[in-house]
Amino acid sequence: MANTVALPNMNKETSAGKAASVWKCPAFKVSGVFSSSMVLQRDEPILIWGFSNAPGTKVTGEFMGEKAACVVGEDYRWTLVFSAHGYEKAGQEMKISDERGNSCIFSDVLIGDVWFVGGQSNAELTLAPCAPFTPEIEFSENDNFRLFTQTQAYPYTHPECCEDVYPDVINPEWRWKKPDESASKAFSAIGWYFAKEVTRHIDVPLGMIMIAAGGACMRELLPVELAHACGYTSGNLVREGGYFNSLIHPFIPLPFKAMIFFQGESEGGWREYAERYDRELKLLVEDERARFKRNFPFYNVQLSDYGDNTFGFFKWLDIARAKQVDAAKIIDKYTLTVDMDLGTPDGYEDWAHSPLKKPLAMRLAKLALSKEYGVGYEEDALSSMPAHAHRKGNEIEITFTPEVKSLNIRAKTHEASLNRPLPGFSVGAYDTRVPAPAYITGKNKVTVKIPEGADASMVNYAFSIRITKETANLENENGLPCPSFSIKAEA
């Protein structure tokens, strides 16, 4: 899919597209994607773009001893391209100007790895309500990461920014910030804990960008044309495609490293949406990879347990979780981190947003450190995932990967777990499921006994709306829980 960059007639209030009615092309402006204290992606050409109402005007820039120049196009957009650089922890200065005397200077520019944090409210959930659960954390603006905070509240209260693809960052007050206490507490808790942990182990600066929106459905995160192709004609909180238009599109085509994603509760409210979740997630990932022109790694999170309130709000969450596992079969460079054991603590008022984001972020960080930075071993950071299931007589044997990791019952060794009953297993398709006895019968194998007369087409684990420690206690020797899943039992 082509990169959407053209801004036809954006300097005219009467131009087509509702975005034009609220965004007039300025005389000269660097995109709000860039500011002082920003982090630029290392080892790739550095793209700096902006807008001008004077096509044909020359724009020049200076950065790290290099000069670059370009001309404002007929689409009122200009892009400077600087050479690629390795990571740089020392703050650099960037100067940009045009031949009409407009100019700007950015200071404290770092070069490292840029990460997006996408999804809905559990991705957007800020550090402020989570920090009391981790009193050991320390804030320092000298930490080796920077933060770019966007919020759902702004596009929700400015729906005009959602109507069409918005050319620039929608809130002019949003900019890159150092991670002092104020900026940190306003940022995604998952993203902040992740950056804090990753930069403890590597010397590369990280730039963390929030593109999540509380309550966001897939149809609001997809671009409008894809939402329509999926049959959607409206959104939930904003129009279909609204969060893509307002929070994601302005960053195209920024080079970046990878994406952390936590979303799907909204789809858990409708069975038809939950059942096609894996296919729509694939559309979202592939579309963004095409638009940003990079096959970036996608770090997804399997949905948590939300207590008894789940029954009233997310009636089909079990299907959505299973589809998050299925997505690994159809999405390249996709990794799933299990979160279902990190739900809201008993008695915590906000049942939908667990404050236990640090242990989740630690799992994500350990996985990213091994996969992206060569710190540790990937198999030590992975939950054991069901690879295949084979029916043998009145039993189904499930094999898990990674093969080198032993399966355990929580808080027991593998040897103590062998042949002990496992709760949470069932056989049958969604509407025909019946509980089934299950046991760990090998290093990475579970055997499920088929009840007499039961439909044995599918075998399932923790495939329920509510998930508790009593109904799901299968983990591996890393202490990582196995995911909720439903897979076909092959003959």
C-alpha positions as CSV (number, residue, x, y, z in Angstrom):
1,M,0.0,0.0,0.0
2,A,1.4,3.4,-1.0
3,N,2.6,5.8,1.7
4,T,0.0,8.5,2.1
5,V,1.9,11.8,2.1
6,A,0.2,14.1,-0.4
7,L,-1.5,17.2,0.9
8,P,-3.4,18.6,-2.0
9,N,-4.5,22.2,-1.6
10,M,-3.9,22.0,2.2
11,N,-3.2,25.8,2.2
12,K,-6.8,26.5,1.2
13,E,-9.7,26.4,3.7
14,T,-12.0,25.2,1.0
15,S,-9.9,22.2,0.0
16,A,-11.3,18.7,-0.1
17,G,-11.2,16.7,3.1
18,K,-12.4,17.9,6.5
19,A,-8.9,18.0,7.9
20,A,-8.3,21.0,5.7
21,S,-10.9,22.9,7.5
22,V,-9.0,22.7,10.7
23,W,-5.4,22.6,9.5
24,K,-4.1,25.3,7.2
25,C,-0.6,24.8,5.8
26,P,1.7,27.2,7.6
27,A,4.2,29.5,6.0
28,F,6.9,27.3,7.3
29,K,6.9,24.5,9.9
30,V,8.9,21.5,10.9
31,S,6.5,18.6,11.6
32,G,5.5,18.2,15.3
33,V,7.0,14.7,15.1
34,F,10.3,16.5,15.7
35,S,11.5,18.7,18.6
36,S,14.4,19.2,21.0
37,S,15.2,16.1,23.1
38,M,14.0,13.8,20.3
39,V,15.4,10.4,19.5
40,L,16.1,9.5,15.8
41,Q,16.4,6.0,14.5
42,R,20.0,4.8,14.3
43,D,21.6,3.1,11.3
44,E,19.0,4.4,8.8
45,P,18.8,7.6,6.7
46,I,17.3,10.4,8.9
47,L,14.2,11.9,7.5
48,I,13.1,15.3,8.7
49,W,10.0,16.8,7.1
50,G,7.6,19.7,7.4
51,F,5.3,22.0,5.5
52,S,5.4,25.3,3.6
53,N,2.8,27.3,1.7
54,A,5.5,28.2,-0.9
55,P,6.1,25.3,-3.4
56,G,9.5,25.6,-5.0
57,T,11.1,27.2,-1.9
58,K,14.5,25.8,-0.9
59,V,14.9,24.3,2.6
60,T,18.3,23.5,4.1
61,G,19.4,21.7,7.2
62,E,22.6,21.0,9.2
63,F,23.1,18.0,11.5
64,M,26.3,16.4,12.9
65,G,28.5,18.2,10.4
66,E,26.3,17.4,7.4
67,K,24.3,19.8,5.2
68,A,21.1,18.7,3.4
69,A,18.8,20.5,1.1
70,C,15.4,20.0,-0.6
71,V,12.6,21.9,-2.3
72,V,9.0,22.3,-1.1
73,G,6.9,20.2,-3.4
74,E,3.5,20.9,-5.0
75,D,1.9,19.0,-2.1
76,Y,3.3,21.7,0.3
77,R,5.6,19.2,2.0
78,W,9.4,19.1,2.2
79,T,11.7,16.4,3.4
80,L,15.4,16.6,4.3
81,V,17.4,13.5,4.3
82,F,20.6,13.1,6.4
83,S,23.0,10.2,6.4
84,A,22.5,7.3,8.8
85,H,24.5,7.3,12.0
86,G,25.2,4.8,14.8
87,Y,23.7,5.5,18.2
88,E,24.7,8.8,19.9
89,K,24.1,9.5,23.5
90,A,25.5,13.0,23.5
91,G,22.9,15.6,22.6
92,Q,23.4,17.0,19.2
93,E,22.1,20.2,17.5
94,M,20.0,20.4,14.3
95,K,19.3,23.6,12.4
96,I,16.6,23.9,9.7
97,S,15.8,27.0,7.6
98,D,14.3,28.1,4.3
99,E,15.3,30.8,1.9
100,R,12.6,33.1,3.1
101,G,14.2,33.5,6.5
102,N,12.2,31.0,8.5
103,S,14.3,28.8,10.8
104,C,14.3,26.5,13.8
105,I,16.9,24.9,16.0
106,F,16.6,21.6,17.9
107,S,18.9,20.8,20.8
108,D,19.7,17.6,22.7
109,V,19.0,15.4,19.7
110,L,19.9,11.7,20.4
111,I,20.2,8.8,18.0
112,G,19.1,5.3,19.1
113,D,16.1,3.1,18.7
114,V,12.5,4.4,18.4
115,W,9.6,2.3,19.7
116,F,5.9,2.8,19.3
117,V,3.4,1.9,22.0
118,G,0.1,1.1,20.4
119,G,-3.3,-0.3,21.3
120,Q,-6.1,0.9,23.6
121,S,-6.4,1.9,27.3
122,N,-4.1,-0.7,28.9
123,A,-1.4,0.5,26.5
124,E,-2.2,4.2,27.2
125,L,-2.6,3.7,31.0
126,T,-0.1,6.1,32.5
127,L,2.5,5.5,35.0
128,A,0.8,7.7,37.7
129,P,-1.6,5.0,39.0
130,C,0.9,2.3,38.6
131,A,3.9,3.9,40.4
132,P,2.5,3.3,43.9
133,F,2.7,-0.4,43.2
134,T,6.4,-0.1,42.4
135,P,7.8,2.3,45.0
136,E,11.4,1.2,44.2
137,I,11.4,3.0,40.9
138,E,13.5,6.2,40.5
139,F,13.0,9.1,38.1
140,S,15.8,10.9,36.4
141,E,15.7,13.2,33.4
142,N,19.2,11.8,32.6
143,D,17.9,8.3,31.9
144,N,18.9,7.1,28.4
145,F,15.4,7.4,26.9
146,R,13.0,10.1,25.8
147,L,9.2,10.2,25.7
148,F,6.6,11.5,23.2
149,T,3.1,11.4,24.8
150,Q,-0.1,11.5,22.8
151,T,-3.5,10.9,24.5
152,Q,-6.9,9.6,23.5
153,A,-8.6,12.5,25.2
154,Y,-7.4,15.1,22.7
155,P,-8.8,13.5,19.5
156,Y,-11.9,12.4,21.3
157,T,-12.6,16.1,22.3
158,H,-11.4,17.3,18.9
159,P,-13.2,14.9,16.5
160,E,-12.5,17.2,13.6
161,C,-8.9,15.9,13.8
162,C,-10.2,12.4,13.1
163,E,-12.3,13.1,10.1
164,D,-9.5,12.8,7.5
165,V,-5.8,11.8,7.6
166,Y,-4.3,14.6,9.6
167,P,-1.0,16.0,8.2
168,D,0.7,16.9,11.4
169,V,0.8,16.0,15.1
170,I,-2.7,17.1,16.2
171,N,-1.8,18.8,19.5
172,P,0.8,21.5,19.0
173,E,1.8,21.1,22.7
174,W,2.9,17.5,22.3
175,R,6.6,17.2,21.9
176,W,9.6,15.0,23.0
177,K,10.5,15.2,26.7
178,K,13.2,14.0,29.0
179,P,11.9,11.3,31.5
180,D,11.6,13.5,34.6
181,E,9.0,12.6,37.1
182,S,6.3,14.7,35.6
183,A,6.8,13.5,32.0
184,S,7.2,9.9,33.2
185,K,4.0,9.8,35.1
186,A,2.1,11.1,32.1
187,F,3.5,8.4,29.8
188,S,2.4,4.9,29.1
189,A,3.3,2.7,32.1
190,I,4.2,-0.3,29.9
191,G,6.3,1.9,27.7
192,W,8.1,3.6,30.6
193,Y,8.9,0.4,32.6
194,F,10.0,-1.2,29.3
195,A,12.4,1.7,28.4
196,K,13.7,1.8,32.0
197,E,14.5,-1.9,31.9
198,V,15.9,-2.1,28.4
199,T,18.3,0.9,28.9
200,R,19.6,-0.8,32.1
201,H,21.1,-3.4,29.8
202,I,22.1,-1.6,26.7
203,D,23.8,1.7,26.0
204,V,21.5,2.7,23.1
205,P,19.1,5.6,23.7
206,L,15.4,4.7,23.3
207,G,12.7,7.0,22.0
208,M,9.2,5.9,23.1
209,I,6.1,7.2,21.2
210,M,2.5,6.7,22.3
211,I,0.0,6.0,19.6
212,A,-2.5,4.2,21.8
213,A,-6.0,5.4,22.5
214,G,-8.3,4.3,25.3
215,G,-11.3,2.4,24.1
216,A,-9.9,2.1,20.6
217,C,-11.5,-0.6,18.5
218,M,-9.7,-2.2,15.6
219,R,-11.9,-0.3,13.2
220,E,-10.7,3.0,14.6
221,L,-7.0,2.1,14.4
222,L,-7.3,0.8,10.9
223,P,-7.2,3.4,8.1
224,V,-10.7,4.4,6.8
225,E,-10.5,2.4,3.6
226,L,-9.5,-0.8,5.4
227,A,-12.2,-0.3,8.0
228,H,-14.7,0.0,5.2
229,A,-13.3,-3.1,3.5
230,C,-14.0,-5.0,6.7
231,G,-17.6,-3.8,6.6
232,Y,-17.4,-1.1,9.3
233,T,-19.2,2.2,8.6
234,S,-18.7,3.8,12.0
235,G,-16.4,3.7,15.0
236,N,-17.0,3.5,18.7
237,L,-15.6,6.7,20.3
238,V,-14.5,8.4,17.1
239,R,-15.3,7.7,13.4
240,E,-13.9,4.6,11.8
241,G,-10.2,5.2,11.1
242,G,-10.3,8.1,13.4
243,Y,-7.3,7.2,15.6
244,F,-5.3,6.2,12.6
245,N,-6.0,9.6,11.1
246,S,-5.1,11.5,14.2
247,L,-2.5,9.6,16.2
248,I,-0.7,7.3,13.7
249,H,-0.8,9.0,10.3
250,P,1.2,12.1,11.3
251,F,4.2,9.9,12.1
252,I,4.4,8.3,8.6
253,P,7.1,7.6,7.3
254,L,9.2,7.9,10.5
255,P,11.9,5.2,10.7
256,F,11.5,3.2,13.9
257,K,12.6,-0.1,15.5
258,A,9.5,-2.0,16.7
259,M,6.1,-1.8,18.2
260,I,4.6,-2.8,21.5
261,F,0.8,-3.4,21.3
262,F,-2.0,-4.1,23.9
263,Q,-5.5,-4.1,22.4
264,G,-8.5,-6.3,21.9
265,E,-10.8,-5.7,25.0
266,S,-13.2,-3.7,22.7
267,E,-13.4,-6.6,20.3
268,G,-14.2,-8.9,23.3
269,G,-17.6,-7.2,23.5
270,W,-18.9,-8.6,20.2
271,R,-18.6,-12.2,19.2
272,E,-18.4,-11.5,15.4
273,Y,-15.5,-9.0,16.0
274,A,-13.7,-11.3,18.3
275,E,-13.9,-14.2,15.9
276,R,-12.1,-12.2,13.1
277,Y,-9.7,-10.5,15.4
278,D,-6.6,-12.3,14.1
279,R,-7.4,-11.4,10.5
280,E,-8.0,-7.7,11.3
281,L,-4.9,-7.5,13.4
282,K,-3.0,-8.9,10.4
283,L,-4.5,-6.1,8.2
284,L,-3.4,-3.5,10.7
285,V,0.2,-4.8,11.0
286,E,0.7,-5.3,7.3
287,D,-0.8,-1.9,6.4
288,E,1.4,-0.1,8.9
289,R,4.5,-2.1,7.6
290,A,3.6,-1.0,4.1
291,R,3.0,2.6,5.0
292,F,6.2,2.9,7.2
293,K,8.1,0.8,4.6
294,R,9.6,-1.5,7.2
295,N,8.9,-5.1,8.4
296,F,9.1,-4.1,12.0
297,P,8.8,-6.6,14.9
298,F,5.4,-6.6,16.5
299,Y,5.2,-7.4,20.2
300,N,1.6,-8.2,21.2
301,V,0.1,-8.8,24.6
302,Q,-2.5,-11.4,25.3
303,L,-5.4,-9.9,27.2
304,S,-5.6,-10.0,30.9
305,D,-8.3,-11.3,33.3
306,Y,-10.7,-8.5,34.2
307,G,-12.5,-10.1,37.2
308,D,-16.3,-10.6,37.3
309,N,-17.0,-7.4,35.4
310,T,-15.8,-9.2,32.3
311,F,-19.1,-10.9,32.0
312,G,-20.9,-7.6,31.6
313,F,-18.5,-5.9,29.3
314,F,-16.2,-8.4,27.5
315,K,-18.4,-11.4,26.9
316,W,-16.3,-12.8,24.1
317,L,-12.9,-12.1,25.5
318,D,-12.1,-15.9,25.5
319,I,-12.3,-15.9,21.7
320,A,-10.3,-12.7,21.3
321,R,-7.5,-14.2,23.5
322,A,-7.4,-17.4,21.4
323,K,-7.3,-15.3,18.2
324,Q,-4.2,-13.5,19.5
325,V,-2.5,-16.9,19.6
326,D,-3.7,-17.8,16.2
327,A,-2.3,-14.5,14.8
328,A,1.2,-15.9,15.2
329,K,0.4,-18.2,12.3
330,I,-0.4,-15.4,9.8
331,I,1.7,-12.4,11.0
332,D,5.4,-12.4,10.4
333,K,7.8,-11.3,13.2
334,Y,4.9,-11.5,15.7
335,T,5.5,-12.3,19.4
336,L,2.9,-12.7,22.1
337,T,3.5,-12.0,25.7
338,V,1.0,-13.5,28.2
339,D,-0.6,-11.1,30.7
340,M,-3.6,-13.1,31.9
341,D,-2.1,-13.7,35.3
342,L,-1.5,-10.0,35.9
343,G,-5.0,-8.8,36.1
344,T,-6.4,-6.2,38.6
345,P,-5.6,-7.0,42.2
346,D,-8.5,-7.9,44.5
347,G,-10.1,-4.8,45.8
348,Y,-8.6,-2.4,43.3
349,E,-11.2,0.0,42.1
350,D,-10.2,0.2,38.4
351,W,-11.1,-3.4,37.4
352,A,-10.4,-2.8,33.6
353,H,-6.9,-1.4,34.0
354,S,-4.5,-3.5,36.1
355,P,-1.7,-1.4,37.7
356,L,0.6,-4.4,37.5
357,K,2.3,-3.1,34.4
358,K,5.8,-3.4,35.6
359,P,5.9,-7.3,35.6
360,L,4.3,-7.2,32.1
361,A,6.9,-4.7,30.9
362,M,9.6,-6.9,32.3
363,R,8.4,-9.8,30.2
364,L,8.3,-7.6,27.1
365,A,11.7,-6.1,27.9
366,K,13.4,-9.5,28.4
367,L,11.9,-10.7,25.1
368,A,13.0,-7.6,23.3
369,L,16.5,-7.7,24.8
370,S,17.0,-11.2,23.6
371,K,15.5,-10.8,20.1
372,E,16.6,-7.3,19.2
373,Y,19.8,-6.7,21.2
374,G,21.3,-10.1,21.8
375,V,21.0,-9.9,25.6
376,G,20.1,-13.2,27.1
377,Y,18.4,-16.1,25.3
378,E,15.1,-15.9,23.5
379,E,13.9,-19.2,24.8
380,D,14.3,-18.0,28.4
381,A,12.0,-15.1,27.6
382,L,9.2,-17.0,25.9
383,S,6.0,-18.5,27.3
384,S,5.5,-22.1,26.1
385,M,3.1,-22.0,23.2
386,P,1.0,-24.8,21.7
387,A,2.6,-26.0,18.5
388,H,0.3,-28.8,17.5
389,A,-2.2,-31.3,18.9
390,H,-2.5,-35.0,17.8
391,R,-5.4,-37.3,18.6
392,K,-4.4,-40.8,19.6
393,G,-7.4,-42.9,20.4
394,N,-9.3,-41.3,23.3
395,E,-6.4,-38.9,24.0
396,I,-5.0,-35.7,22.5
397,E,-1.3,-34.9,22.9
398,I,-0.4,-31.3,22.8
399,T,3.3,-30.3,22.0
400,F,4.6,-27.0,23.2
401,T,7.5,-24.8,22.0
402,P,10.2,-23.9,22.8
403,E,11.0,-27.6,23.1
404,V,14.0,-27.1,25.4
405,K,11.7,-25.7,28.2
406,S,10.0,-28.0,30.6
407,L,6.3,-27.5,31.5
408,N,5.4,-27.1,35.1
409,I,2.4,-26.7,37.4
410,R,2.8,-23.3,39.0
411,A,5.2,-23.4,42.0
412,K,6.2,-27.0,41.3
413,T,9.2,-28.5,39.5
414,H,8.7,-30.5,36.3
415,E,9.2,-33.8,38.1
416,A,6.6,-32.9,40.7
417,S,4.2,-31.8,38.0
418,L,4.3,-35.0,35.9
419,N,1.0,-36.8,35.7
420,R,-0.7,-34.4,38.2
421,P,-4.2,-33.2,37.1
422,L,-4.2,-29.8,35.2
423,P,-7.3,-27.6,35.4
424,G,-8.5,-25.5,32.6
425,F,-8.5,-27.9,29.7
426,S,-11.5,-28.7,27.5
427,V,-12.3,-30.3,24.2
428,G,-14.8,-29.3,21.5
429,A,-15.5,-26.3,19.4
430,Y,-16.7,-23.1,21.1
431,D,-20.3,-24.0,21.6
432,T,-19.7,-27.7,22.3
433,R,-16.8,-27.5,24.8
434,V,-16.7,-29.9,27.8
435,P,-14.1,-30.0,30.5
436,A,-11.5,-32.7,30.0
437,P,-8.9,-34.3,32.3
438,A,-5.3,-33.2,31.4
439,Y,-1.8,-34.1,32.6
440,I,1.8,-33.1,31.9
441,T,3.2,-36.3,30.3
442,G,6.5,-35.1,28.9
443,K,9.1,-32.3,29.0
444,N,7.0,-30.2,26.6
445,K,3.8,-32.3,26.3
446,V,0.3,-32.3,27.8
447,T,-2.1,-35.2,27.3
448,V,-5.8,-34.5,27.4
449,K,-8.3,-37.3,27.8
450,I,-11.4,-37.1,25.7
451,P,-14.6,-37.6,27.6
452,E,-16.9,-40.2,26.1
453,G,-19.1,-38.8,23.3
454,A,-17.4,-35.4,23.4
455,D,-16.5,-33.4,20.2
456,A,-12.8,-33.8,19.9
457,S,-12.3,-31.4,17.0
458,M,-10.6,-28.8,19.2
459,V,-8.6,-28.8,22.4
460,N,-8.6,-25.7,24.6
461,Y,-6.8,-24.3,27.6
462,A,-7.9,-21.4,29.8
463,F,-10.5,-20.8,27.1
464,S,-13.0,-18.9,29.4
465,I,-14.0,-15.3,30.0
466,R,-12.6,-15.4,33.6
467,I,-9.1,-16.8,34.2
468,T,-7.9,-17.4,37.7
469,K,-4.9,-19.1,39.3
470,E,-7.2,-22.0,40.2
471,T,-8.4,-22.5,36.7
472,A,-5.1,-22.0,34.8
473,N,-1.8,-23.0,36.4
474,L,0.3,-24.3,33.5
475,E,3.6,-22.5,33.1
476,N,7.2,-23.4,32.0
477,E,10.4,-23.5,33.8
478,N,10.9,-19.8,33.2
479,G,7.9,-19.1,35.4
480,L,6.0,-17.7,32.4
481,P,2.3,-18.8,32.1
482,C,1.1,-20.6,29.0
483,P,-1.5,-18.6,27.0
484,S,-5.2,-19.2,26.7
485,F,-5.7,-21.1,23.4
486,S,-7.9,-23.2,21.2
487,I,-6.3,-25.4,18.5
488,K,-7.4,-28.0,16.1
489,A,-6.8,-31.6,17.2
490,E,-5.3,-33.4,14.2
491,A,-5.9,-37.1,13.6
